[in-house]
Amino acid sequence: MVAGKRYYGDDVDNKEEAERFKKLVHDISMYSSANNSRDYLPVLKLFGNKFEKEVMATGKSMDEFLQRLLDDCRRDKDGNTMVTHLLSLQQQEPDYYSDITIKGLMMAMMLAGTETSAITLE
């Protein structure tokens, strides 16, 4: 509903993109509920920062994924999705509706909807 694409079910258009989305949602939900032991024991910082590197890599992957979705919606202006409406508002107020703001709204809607549905099904 956010970008007009389906990533679950039998009628998925791009299975590779759907698997990438599923992995990103899994990684983000895993890292958002994890505690970093170095927050409690600062001496552990001497032994490396694998957790922080993984979180940064996941954030970068999600940003690239959302940018691709945004660019797809920018090319297909005929769609009736949240992103196309935000892009039309971006033309009127480019300072308020920046790409970063739109990607943030996309991420919030996708992750909240996906995680809520998964918890409900459990």
C-alpha positions as CSV (number, residue, x, y, z in Angstrom):
1,M,0.0,0.0,0.0
2,V,2.9,2.3,0.6
3,A,4.6,2.0,-2.8
4,G,2.1,-0.1,-4.7
5,K,4.2,-3.3,-4.5
6,R,3.5,-6.7,-2.9
7,Y,6.3,-8.7,-1.2
8,Y,4.3,-11.5,0.4
9,G,2.0,-14.1,-1.2
10,D,1.9,-16.0,-4.5
11,D,1.6,-13.0,-6.8
12,V,4.9,-11.4,-6.1
13,D,6.4,-9.6,-9.1
14,N,10.1,-9.6,-8.1
15,K,11.0,-12.5,-5.8
16,E,14.5,-11.3,-5.3
17,E,13.3,-7.9,-4.2
18,A,10.7,-9.5,-1.9
19,E,13.4,-11.7,-0.3
20,R,15.6,-8.6,0.3
21,F,12.7,-6.8,1.9
22,K,11.9,-9.8,4.2
23,K,15.5,-10.0,5.3
24,L,15.7,-6.2,6.0
25,V,12.5,-6.4,8.0
26,H,13.9,-9.4,10.0
27,D,17.2,-7.7,10.6
28,I,15.7,-4.4,11.7
29,S,13.2,-6.0,14.1
30,M,16.1,-8.1,15.5
31,Y,18.4,-5.2,16.0
32,S,15.7,-2.9,17.3
33,S,14.9,-5.3,20.2
34,A,18.6,-6.2,20.9
35,N,20.6,-4.7,23.6
36,N,24.2,-3.8,23.0
37,S,26.3,-5.2,25.9
38,R,28.8,-2.4,25.5
39,D,26.2,0.1,26.7
40,Y,26.3,-1.6,30.1
41,L,30.0,-2.6,30.1
42,P,32.1,0.0,28.3
43,V,35.2,-2.0,28.7
44,L,33.9,-4.3,26.0
45,K,34.6,-1.6,23.4
46,L,38.2,-2.7,23.4
47,F,37.1,-6.0,21.7
48,G,35.6,-4.5,18.6
49,N,32.3,-3.2,17.4
50,K,30.7,-5.9,15.3
51,F,27.2,-5.0,16.5
52,E,27.5,-1.4,15.4
53,K,28.9,-2.4,12.0
54,E,26.0,-4.7,11.4
55,V,23.4,-2.1,12.4
56,M,25.1,0.5,10.2
57,A,25.1,-2.0,7.3
58,T,21.4,-2.8,7.8
59,G,20.6,0.9,7.9
60,K,22.5,1.5,4.7
61,S,20.8,-1.4,3.0
62,M,17.3,-0.2,4.1
63,D,18.1,3.3,2.8
64,E,19.2,2.0,-0.6
65,F,16.0,-0.2,-0.8
66,L,13.8,2.8,0.1
67,Q,15.6,5.0,-2.4
68,R,15.0,2.4,-5.2
69,L,11.3,2.4,-4.2
70,L,11.1,6.1,-4.2
71,D,12.8,6.3,-7.6
72,D,10.4,3.7,-9.0
73,C,7.4,5.7,-7.7
74,R,8.9,8.9,-9.1
75,R,9.1,7.3,-12.6
76,D,5.5,5.9,-12.3
77,K,3.5,9.0,-11.4
78,D,0.2,7.5,-12.3
79,G,0.0,5.3,-9.3
80,N,-2.4,5.9,-6.4
81,T,0.0,5.2,-3.5
82,M,1.1,7.1,-0.4
83,V,4.5,7.8,-2.0
84,T,3.1,9.2,-5.2
85,H,0.9,11.6,-3.1
86,L,3.9,12.6,-1.1
87,L,5.9,13.2,-4.3
88,S,3.2,15.4,-5.6
89,L,3.3,17.4,-2.3
90,Q,7.1,17.5,-2.7
91,Q,6.7,19.5,-5.9
92,Q,4.6,22.1,-4.0
93,E,6.8,22.2,-0.8
94,P,10.2,20.7,-1.6
95,D,11.7,21.9,1.7
96,Y,9.1,20.2,3.9
97,Y,8.7,17.0,1.8
98,S,12.3,16.1,1.3
99,D,13.4,12.6,0.1
100,I,14.6,11.8,3.6
101,T,11.2,12.7,5.1
102,I,9.4,10.6,2.5
103,K,11.8,7.6,3.1
104,G,11.3,7.9,6.9
105,L,7.5,7.8,6.5
106,M,7.8,4.8,4.1
107,M,10.0,3.0,6.6
108,A,7.7,3.7,9.5
109,M,4.6,2.5,7.6
110,M,6.3,-0.6,6.3
111,L,7.9,-1.7,9.5
112,A,5.0,-0.9,11.7
113,G,2.5,-2.7,9.4
114,T,4.7,-5.7,9.0
115,E,5.7,-6.2,12.6
116,T,2.2,-5.6,13.9
117,S,0.8,-8.2,11.5
118,A,3.4,-10.7,12.4
119,I,2.8,-10.3,16.1
120,T,-0.9,-10.6,15.6
121,L,-0.5,-13.9,13.7
122,E,1.7,-15.3,16.4
